[in-house]
């Protein structure tokens, strides 16, 4: 597993986006409504999360819906648990 996911998780805005997506799938507009920043900034954060494969997208007409990629997210959690256990396998 690359460090891309861990780098993506280093930002508090991206962690908050993941929290929102943990509640339910959302459009970029629905996510952007939760932050006091420009839509383009939220879009950048979504792009970083998508590049790290922490989120996946599905097109619904002209709308793109974002969802948590639970497979990759679970792998990140396993890697973190391994780190906290001193390198022992999870």
MOPAC internal coordinates of N, CA, C and O (Angstrom, degrees):
PM7 1SCF
backbone

  N    0.0000 0     0.00 0     0.00 0    0    0    0
  C    1.4461 1     0.00 0     0.00 0    1    0    0
  C    1.5247 1   108.92 1     0.00 0    2    1    0
  O    1.2310 1   120.48 1   -45.23 1    3    2    1
  N    1.3310 1   116.69 1   134.77 1    3    2    1
  C    1.4538 1   120.57 1  -178.99 1    5    3    2
  C    1.5247 1   110.84 1   -80.14 1    6    5    3
  O    1.2310 1   121.09 1   -10.45 1    7    6    5
  N    1.3141 1   115.51 1   169.55 1    7    6    5
  C    1.4584 1   121.23 1   178.84 1    9    7    6
  C    1.5224 1   112.54 1   -80.80 1   10    9    7
  O    1.2310 1   119.77 1   178.22 1   11   10    9
  N    1.3185 1   118.04 1    -1.78 1   11   10    9
  C    1.4604 1   122.11 1  -177.05 1   13   11   10
  C    1.5239 1   111.89 1   -56.34 1   14   13   11
  O    1.2310 1   120.18 1   135.69 1   15   14   13
  N    1.2990 1   117.27 1   -44.31 1   15   14   13
  C    1.4632 1   120.61 1  -178.99 1   17   15   14
  C    1.5220 1   110.92 1   -65.19 1   18   17   15
  O    1.2310 1   120.21 1   138.63 1   19   18   17
  N    1.3228 1   117.20 1   -41.37 1   19   18   17
  C    1.4591 1   119.85 1   179.84 1   21   19   18
  C    1.5231 1   111.03 1   -66.96 1   22   21   19
  O    1.2310 1   120.33 1   141.59 1   23   22   21
  N    1.3242 1   116.98 1   -38.41 1   23   22   21
  C    1.4669 1   120.16 1   176.71 1   25   23   22
  C    1.5282 1   110.28 1   -64.71 1   26   25   23
  O    1.2310 1   120.44 1   140.79 1   27   26   25
  N    1.3091 1   116.77 1   -39.21 1   27   26   25
  C    1.4692 1   120.39 1   178.56 1   29   27   26
  C    1.5231 1   110.41 1   -63.97 1   30   29   27
  O    1.2310 1   120.31 1   142.86 1   31   30   29
  N    1.3172 1   117.01 1   -37.14 1   31   30   29
  C    1.4665 1   121.61 1  -178.51 1   33   31   30
  C    1.5279 1   112.88 1   -75.40 1   34   33   31
  O    1.2310 1   119.93 1   168.31 1   35   34   33
  N    1.3267 1   117.73 1   -11.69 1   35   34   33
  C    1.4585 1   120.81 1  -178.66 1   37   35   34
  C    1.5217 1   112.44 1   -68.60 1   38   37   35
  O    1.2310 1   119.95 1   160.16 1   39   38   37
  N    1.3131 1   117.70 1   -19.84 1   39   38   37
  C    1.4649 1   121.29 1  -176.69 1   41   39   38
  C    1.5253 1   111.14 1   -93.69 1   42   41   39
  O    1.2310 1   119.79 1   -51.06 1   43   42   41
  N    1.3382 1   118.00 1   128.94 1   43   42   41
  C    1.4668 1   120.20 1  -178.24 1   45   43   42
  C    1.5277 1   113.89 1   -64.19 1   46   45   43
  O    1.2310 1   119.85 1   148.01 1   47   46   45
  N    1.3170 1   117.89 1   -31.99 1   47   46   45
  C    1.4666 1   120.03 1   177.73 1   49   47   46
  C    1.5157 1   110.39 1   -64.66 1   50   49   47
  O    1.2310 1   120.45 1   137.12 1   51   50   49
  N    1.3239 1   116.75 1   -42.88 1   51   50   49
  C    1.4619 1   119.91 1   179.45 1   53   51   50
  C    1.5283 1   111.30 1   -67.21 1   54   53   51
  O    1.2310 1   120.37 1   143.41 1   55   54   53
  N    1.3204 1   116.89 1   -36.59 1   55   54   53
  C    1.4761 1   118.87 1   176.09 1   57   55   54
  C    1.5216 1   110.39 1   -63.80 1   58   57   55
  O    1.2310 1   120.22 1   141.40 1   59   58   57
  N    1.3218 1   117.18 1   -38.60 1   59   58   57
  C    1.4692 1   120.80 1   178.24 1   61   59   58
  C    1.5250 1   110.36 1   -65.87 1   62   61   59
  O    1.2310 1   120.19 1   140.40 1   63   62   61
  N    1.3313 1   117.24 1   -39.60 1   63   62   61
  C    1.4667 1   120.51 1   176.92 1   65   63   62
  C    1.5229 1   109.69 1   -60.07 1   66   65   63
  O    1.2310 1   120.26 1   137.33 1   67   66   65
  N    1.3155 1   117.10 1   -42.67 1   67   66   65
  C    1.4685 1   120.36 1   178.70 1   69   67   66
  C    1.5208 1   111.04 1   -64.01 1   70   69   67
  O    1.2310 1   120.28 1   142.53 1   71   70   69
  N    1.3280 1   117.08 1   -37.47 1   71   70   69
  C    1.4701 1   120.08 1   175.61 1   73   71   70
  C    1.5243 1   110.21 1   -60.37 1   74   73   71
  O    1.2310 1   120.47 1   134.65 1   75   74   73
  N    1.3261 1   116.70 1   -45.35 1   75   74   73
  C    1.4665 1   120.84 1   179.29 1   77   75   74
  C    1.5263 1   110.89 1   -60.79 1   78   77   75
  O    1.2310 1   120.86 1   136.84 1   79   78   77
  N    1.3227 1   115.95 1   -43.16 1   79   78   77
  C    1.4643 1   119.84 1  -179.26 1   81   79   78
  C    1.5233 1   111.19 1   -71.99 1   82   81   79
  O    1.2310 1   119.98 1   157.52 1   83   82   81
  N    1.3139 1   117.65 1   -22.48 1   83   82   81
  C    1.4551 1   120.66 1   174.46 1   85   83   82
  C    1.5223 1   111.95 1   -67.90 1   86   85   83
  O    1.2310 1   120.51 1   156.33 1   87   86   85
  N    1.3251 1   116.64 1   -23.67 1   87   86   85
  C    1.4648 1   121.76 1   177.74 1   89   87   86
  C    1.5307 1   110.95 1   -79.04 1   90   89   87
  O    1.2310 1   121.17 1   135.90 1   91   90   89
  N    1.3493 1   115.36 1   -44.10 1   91   90   89
  C    1.4633 1   120.78 1   179.48 1   93   91   90
  C    1.5233 1   109.14 1  -172.66 1   94   93   91
  O    1.2310 1   120.60 1   -18.08 1   95   94   93
  N    1.3214 1   116.47 1   161.92 1   95   94   93
  C    1.4577 1   121.40 1   175.02 1   97   95   94
  C    1.5249 1   108.47 1   -65.22 1   98   97   95
  O    1.2310 1   120.52 1   -32.48 1   99   98   97
  N    1.3306 1   116.61 1   147.52 1   99   98   97
  C    1.4686 1   121.12 1  -177.69 1  101   99   98
  C    1.5206 1   110.62 1  -144.97 1  102  101   99
  O    1.2310 1   121.50 1   -22.95 1  103  102  101
  N    1.3280 1   114.74 1   157.05 1  103  102  101
  C    1.4605 1   120.53 1   172.48 1  105  103  102
  C    1.5355 1   107.96 1   -84.48 1  106  105  103
  O    1.2310 1   120.66 1   -14.75 1  107  106  105
  N    1.3244 1   116.34 1   165.25 1  107  106  105
  C    1.4576 1   120.35 1   177.78 1  109  107  106
  C    1.5241 1   110.55 1   -59.76 1  110  109  107
  O    1.2310 1   120.16 1   141.24 1  111  110  109
  N    1.3208 1   117.30 1   -38.76 1  111  110  109
  C    1.4605 1   121.16 1   178.65 1  113  111  110
  C    1.5184 1   112.17 1   -62.86 1  114  113  111
  O    1.2310 1   120.38 1   138.16 1  115  114  113
  N    1.3210 1   116.88 1   -41.84 1  115  114  113
  C    1.4669 1   121.07 1   178.31 1  117  115  114
  C    1.5251 1   110.83 1   -64.01 1  118  117  115
  O    1.2310 1   120.80 1   142.54 1  119  118  117
  N    1.3210 1   116.08 1   -37.46 1  119  118  117
  C    1.4628 1   120.58 1   178.15 1  121  119  118
  C    1.5263 1   109.61 1   -69.43 1  122  121  119
  O    1.2310 1   120.26 1   133.52 1  123  122  121
  N    1.3208 1   117.10 1   -46.48 1  123  122  121
  C    1.4652 1   122.01 1  -177.52 1  125  123  122
  C    1.5260 1   112.03 1   -59.90 1  126  125  123
  O    1.2310 1   120.15 1   148.12 1  127  126  125
  N    1.3288 1   117.31 1   -31.88 1  127  126  125
  C    1.4711 1   121.17 1   179.17 1  129  127  126
  C    1.5235 1   112.14 1   -60.31 1  130  129  127
  O    1.2310 1   120.10 1   158.48 1  131  130  129
  N    1.3142 1   117.42 1   -21.52 1  131  130  129
  C    1.4612 1   122.34 1  -175.75 1  133  131  130
  C    1.5354 1   113.58 1   -87.44 1  134  133  131
  O    1.2310 1   120.47 1   177.50 1  135  134  133
  N    1.3447 1   116.70 1    -2.50 1  135  134  133
  C    1.4601 1   120.27 1  -174.04 1  137  135  134
  C    1.5246 1   111.64 1  -129.08 1  138  137  135
  O    1.2310 1   120.59 1   -39.08 1  139  138  137
  N    1.3445 1   116.47 1   140.92 1  139  138  137
  C    1.4636 1   120.80 1   177.95 1  141  139  138
  C    1.5328 1   111.36 1   -87.01 1  142  141  139
  O    1.2310 1   120.76 1  -122.55 1  143  142  141
  N    1.3310 1   116.16 1    57.45 1  143  142  141
  C    1.4683 1   120.71 1  -179.74 1  145  143  142
  C    1.5223 1   108.70 1  -144.15 1  146  145  143
  O    1.2310 1   121.04 1   -12.34 1  147  146  145
  N    1.3029 1   115.62 1   167.66 1  147  146  145
  C    1.4602 1   121.09 1  -179.97 1  149  147  146
  C    1.5294 1   110.50 1   -63.86 1  150  149  147
  O    1.2310 1   121.30 1   -31.31 1  151  150  149
  N    1.3209 1   115.13 1   148.69 1  151  150  149
  C    1.4582 1   120.75 1   178.70 1  153  151  150
  C    1.5277 1   110.62 1   -56.95 1  154  153  151
  O    1.2310 1   120.53 1   143.10 1  155  154  153
  N    1.3322 1   116.59 1   -36.90 1  155  154  153
  C    1.4679 1   119.75 1  -179.06 1  157  155  154
  C    1.5337 1   111.34 1   -62.85 1  158  157  155
  O    1.2310 1   120.13 1   146.82 1  159  158  157
  N    1.3316 1   117.36 1   -33.18 1  159  158  157
  C    1.4673 1   120.25 1   177.49 1  161  159  158
  C    1.5243 1   110.69 1   -68.47 1  162  161  159
  O    1.2310 1   120.42 1   137.30 1  163  162  161
  N    1.3140 1   116.81 1   -42.70 1  163  162  161
  C    1.4664 1   120.74 1   177.08 1  165  163  162
  C    1.5315 1   109.42 1   -63.11 1  166  165  163
  O    1.2310 1   120.93 1   138.38 1  167  166  165
  N    1.3115 1   115.83 1   -41.62 1  167  166  165
  C    1.4651 1   120.51 1   178.65 1  169  167  166
  C    1.5273 1   110.80 1   -60.14 1  170  169  167
  O    1.2310 1   120.25 1   140.32 1  171  170  169
  N    1.3188 1   117.13 1   -39.68 1  171  170  169
  C    1.4654 1   120.96 1   177.50 1  173  171  170
  C    1.5304 1   110.30 1   -62.42 1  174  173  171
  O    1.2310 1   120.38 1   134.71 1  175  174  173
  N    1.3367 1   116.87 1   -45.29 1  175  174  173
  C    1.4682 1   120.51 1   179.09 1  177  175  174
  C    1.5300 1   110.74 1   -61.25 1  178  177  175
  O    1.2310 1   120.46 1   138.90 1  179  178  177
  N    1.3197 1   116.72 1   -41.10 1  179  178  177
  C    1.4689 1   120.38 1   178.23 1  181  179  178
  C    1.5275 1   110.46 1   -63.26 1  182  181  179
  O    1.2310 1   120.68 1   141.13 1  183  182  181
  N    1.3171 1   116.31 1   -38.87 1  183  182  181
  C    1.4641 1   120.74 1   178.79 1  185  183  182
  C    1.5335 1   110.99 1   -63.42 1  186  185  183
  O    1.2310 1   120.43 1   137.50 1  187  186  185
  N    1.3262 1   116.77 1   -42.50 1  187  186  185
  C    1.4699 1   120.74 1   178.18 1  189  187  186
  C    1.5256 1   110.11 1   -62.00 1  190  189  187
  O    1.2310 1   120.61 1   135.52 1  191  190  189
  N    1.3296 1   116.43 1   -44.48 1  191  190  189
  C    1.4671 1   120.43 1   178.84 1  193  191  190
  C    1.5248 1   111.84 1   -64.18 1  194  193  191
  O    1.2310 1   120.86 1   141.94 1  195  194  193
  N    1.3232 1   115.96 1   -38.06 1  195  194  193
  C    1.4617 1   119.79 1   178.87 1  197  195  194
  C    1.5306 1   110.22 1   -68.41 1  198  197  195
  O    1.2310 1   120.22 1   137.26 1  199  198  197
  N    1.3426 1   117.18 1   -42.74 1  199  198  197
  C    1.4672 1   120.90 1   177.82 1  201  199  198
  C    1.5257 1   111.54 1   -60.89 1  202  201  199
  O    1.2310 1   121.00 1   147.04 1  203  202  201
  N    1.3315 1   115.70 1   -32.96 1  203  202  201
  C    1.4668 1   120.64 1   177.90 1  205  203  202
  C    1.5238 1   111.68 1   -82.75 1  206  205  203
  O    1.2310 1   120.35 1   179.94 1  207  206  205
  N    1.3112 1   116.94 1    -0.06 1  207  206  205
  C    1.4620 1   124.90 1   179.45 1  209  207  206
  C    1.5255 1   112.96 1    63.10 1  210  209  207
  O    1.2310 1   120.52 1  -157.36 1  211  210  209
  N    1.3333 1   116.60 1    22.64 1  211  210  209
  C    1.4608 1   120.33 1   176.12 1  213  211  210
  C    1.5124 1   111.65 1   -82.12 1  214  213  211
  O    1.2310 1   120.41 1   157.40 1  215  214  213
  N    1.3260 1   116.82 1   -22.60 1  215  214  213
  C    1.4580 1   120.97 1   174.49 1  217  215  214
  C    1.5220 1   109.05 1  -127.38 1  218  217  215
  O    1.2310 1   121.35 1   -26.67 1  219  218  217
  N    1.3057 1   115.02 1   153.33 1  219  218  217
  C    1.4638 1   122.51 1   176.52 1  221  219  218
  C    1.5246 1   107.26 1  -123.07 1  222  221  219
  O    1.2310 1   121.10 1   -18.87 1  223  222  221
  N    1.3119 1   115.50 1   161.13 1  223  222  221
  C    1.4589 1   119.99 1  -178.95 1  225  223  222
  C    1.5196 1   110.38 1  -125.39 1  226  225  223
  O    1.2310 1   122.06 1   -24.52 1  227  226  225
  N    1.3236 1   113.65 1   155.48 1  227  226  225
  C    1.4627 1   121.12 1   173.83 1  229  227  226
  C    1.5191 1   106.97 1  -140.40 1  230  229  227
  O    1.2310 1   120.91 1   -51.04 1  231  230  229
  N    1.3151 1   115.87 1   128.96 1  231  230  229
  C    1.4642 1   120.20 1   179.31 1  233  231  230
  C    1.5213 1   109.31 1   -83.40 1  234  233  231
  O    1.2310 1   121.58 1   -47.98 1  235  234  233
  N    1.3320 1   114.58 1   132.02 1  235  234  233
  C    1.4638 1   121.86 1   175.75 1  237  235  234
  C    1.5251 1   106.62 1  -125.81 1  238  237  235
  O    1.2310 1   120.56 1   -89.54 1  239  238  237
  N    1.3275 1   116.54 1    90.46 1  239  238  237
  C    1.4617 1   120.10 1  -173.93 1  241  239  238
  C    1.5152 1   108.91 1    67.68 1  242  241  239
  O    1.2310 1   120.29 1    58.41 1  243  242  241
  N    1.3259 1   117.05 1  -121.59 1  243  242  241
  C    1.4643 1   120.49 1   178.29 1  245  243  242
  C    1.5248 1   112.22 1   -94.70 1  246  245  243
  O    1.2310 1   120.47 1  -177.94 1  247  246  245
  N    1.3100 1   116.71 1     2.06 1  247  246  245
  C    1.4593 1   121.96 1  -178.17 1  249  247  246
  C    1.5203 1   109.80 1  -101.73 1  250  249  247
  O    1.2310 1   121.33 1   -37.09 1  251  250  249
  N    1.3205 1   115.06 1   142.91 1  251  250  249
  C    1.4635 1   120.53 1   174.07 1  253  251  250
  C    1.5172 1   107.29 1  -110.85 1  254  253  251
  O    1.2310 1   121.22 1   -54.15 1  255  254  253
  N    1.3151 1   115.28 1   125.85 1  255  254  253
  C    1.4667 1   121.26 1   179.84 1  257  255  254
  C    1.5306 1   107.87 1  -104.11 1  258  257  255
  O    1.2310 1   121.14 1   -46.98 1  259  258  257
  N    1.3269 1   115.43 1   133.02 1  259  258  257
  C    1.4619 1   122.58 1  -179.74 1  261  259  258
  C    1.5132 1   109.30 1  -101.40 1  262  261  259
  O    1.2310 1   121.11 1   -36.65 1  263  262  261
  N    1.3341 1   115.49 1   143.35 1  263  262  261
  C    1.4582 1   120.83 1   176.78 1  265  263  262
  C    1.5224 1   108.43 1  -142.03 1  266  265  263
  O    1.2310 1   121.46 1   -24.16 1  267  266  265
  N    1.3002 1   114.80 1   155.84 1  267  266  265
  C    1.4530 1   121.53 1   176.71 1  269  267  266
  C    1.5227 1   108.84 1   -68.86 1  270  269  267
  O    1.2310 1   120.18 1   -48.29 1  271  270  269
  N    1.3161 1   117.26 1   131.71 1  271  270  269
  C    1.4598 1   121.66 1   175.28 1  273  271  270
  C    1.5248 1   106.55 1   -88.16 1  274  273  271
  O    1.2310 1   120.63 1   -89.19 1  275  274  273
  N    1.3005 1   116.40 1    90.81 1  275  274  273
  C    1.4621 1   121.08 1  -171.06 1  277  275  274
  C    1.5302 1   113.08 1   -64.28 1  278  277  275
  O    1.2310 1   119.79 1   151.10 1  279  278  277
  N    1.3221 1   118.01 1   -28.90 1  279  278  277
  C    1.4622 1   120.55 1   179.93 1  281  279  278
  C    1.5261 1   110.40 1   -62.81 1  282  281  279
  O    1.2310 1   120.41 1   129.75 1  283  282  281
  N    1.3217 1   116.82 1   -50.25 1  283  282  281
  C    1.4624 1   120.92 1   180.00 1  285  283  282
  C    1.5252 1   110.01 1   -69.74 1  286  285  283
  O    1.2310 1   120.58 1   140.16 1  287  286  285
  N    1.3154 1   116.49 1   -39.84 1  287  286  285
  C    1.4573 1   120.32 1   179.91 1  289  287  286
  C    1.5316 1   110.38 1   -60.20 1  290  289  287
  O    1.2310 1   119.98 1   138.23 1  291  290  289
  N    1.3124 1   117.64 1   -41.77 1  291  290  289
  C    1.4643 1   121.09 1   178.35 1  293  291  290
  C    1.5267 1   111.24 1   -63.94 1  294  293  291
  O    1.2310 1   120.51 1   143.39 1  295  294  293
  N    1.3247 1   116.62 1   -36.61 1  295  294  293
  C    1.4663 1   120.12 1   178.45 1  297  295  294
  C    1.5292 1   110.44 1   -66.72 1  298  297  295
  O    1.2310 1   120.32 1   141.12 1  299  298  297
  N    1.3292 1   116.99 1   -38.88 1  299  298  297
  C    1.4644 1   120.87 1   176.89 1  301  299  298
  C    1.5204 1   109.80 1   -62.13 1  302  301  299
  O    1.2310 1   120.15 1   136.13 1  303  302  301
  N    1.3102 1   117.32 1   -43.87 1  303  302  301
  C    1.4626 1   121.04 1   179.39 1  305  303  302
  C    1.5313 1   109.78 1   -62.31 1  306  305  303
  O    1.2310 1   120.13 1   137.41 1  307  306  305
  N    1.3236 1   117.35 1   -42.59 1  307  306  305
  C    1.4731 1   120.44 1   178.14 1  309  307  306
  C    1.5249 1   110.99 1   -60.01 1  310  309  307
  O    1.2310 1   120.59 1   136.57 1  311  310  309
  N    1.3339 1   116.47 1   -43.43 1  311  310  309
  C    1.4640 1   120.45 1   179.59 1  313  311  310
  C    1.5249 1   111.11 1   -64.50 1  314  313  311
  O    1.2310 1   120.44 1   140.66 1  315  314  313
  N    1.3296 1   116.76 1   -39.34 1  315  314  313
  C    1.4644 1   120.18 1   178.59 1  317  315  314
  C    1.5269 1   110.65 1   -65.79 1  318  317  315
  O    1.2310 1   120.67 1   138.19 1  319  318  317
  N    1.3157 1   116.33 1   -41.81 1  319  318  317
  C    1.4673 1   119.98 1   178.89 1  321  319  318
  C    1.5273 1   109.99 1   -62.81 1  322  321  319
  O    1.2310 1   120.76 1   142.00 1  323  322  321
  N    1.2985 1   116.16 1   -38.00 1  323  322  321
  C    1.4629 1   120.63 1   178.37 1  325  323  322
  C    1.5319 1   109.84 1   -63.20 1  326  325  323
  O    1.2310 1   120.39 1   138.75 1  327  326  325
  N    1.3231 1   116.85 1   -41.25 1  327  326  325
  C    1.4625 1   120.60 1   178.32 1  329  327  326
  C    1.5306 1   111.08 1   -62.70 1  330  329  327
  O    1.2310 1   121.02 1   136.48 1  331  330  329
  N    1.3343 1   115.65 1   -43.52 1  331  330  329
  C    1.4632 1   120.04 1  -178.04 1  333  331  330
  C    1.5217 1   112.24 1   -71.49 1  334  333  331
  O    1.2310 1   120.11 1   158.93 1  335  334  333
  N    1.3017 1   117.40 1   -21.07 1  335  334  333
  C    1.4748 1   121.12 1   178.13 1  337  335  334
  C    1.5156 1   111.27 1   -91.66 1  338  337  335
  O    1.2310 1   120.07 1  -170.11 1  339  338  337
  N    1.3050 1   117.48 1     9.89 1  339  338  337
  C    1.4554 1   120.51 1   177.90 1  341  339  338
  C    1.5135 1   113.78 1    76.82 1  342  341  339
  O    1.2310 1   120.19 1  -150.61 1  343  342  341
  N    1.3390 1   117.25 1    29.39 1  343  342  341
  C    1.4453 1   120.50 1   175.75 1  345  343  342
  C    1.5182 1   115.27 1    91.93 1  346  345  343
  O    1.2310 1   120.24 1   176.12 1  347  346  345
  N    1.3180 1   117.14 1    -3.88 1  347  346  345
  C    1.4659 1   118.68 1   177.54 1  349  347  346
  C    1.5049 1   109.41 1   -70.90 1  350  349  347
  O    1.2310 1   120.03 1   -33.01 1  351  350  349
  N    1.3199 1   117.54 1   146.99 1  351  350  349
  C    1.4534 1   122.26 1   178.95 1  353  351  350
  C    1.5140 1   111.03 1   -63.97 1  354  353  351
  O    1.2310 1   121.78 1   -36.19 1  355  354  353
  N    1.3403 1   114.19 1   143.81 1  355  354  353
  C    1.4697 1   119.73 1   179.92 1  357  355  354
  C    1.5061 1   110.65 1   -79.27 1  358  357  355
  O    1.2310 1   120.10 1   180.00 1  359  358  357

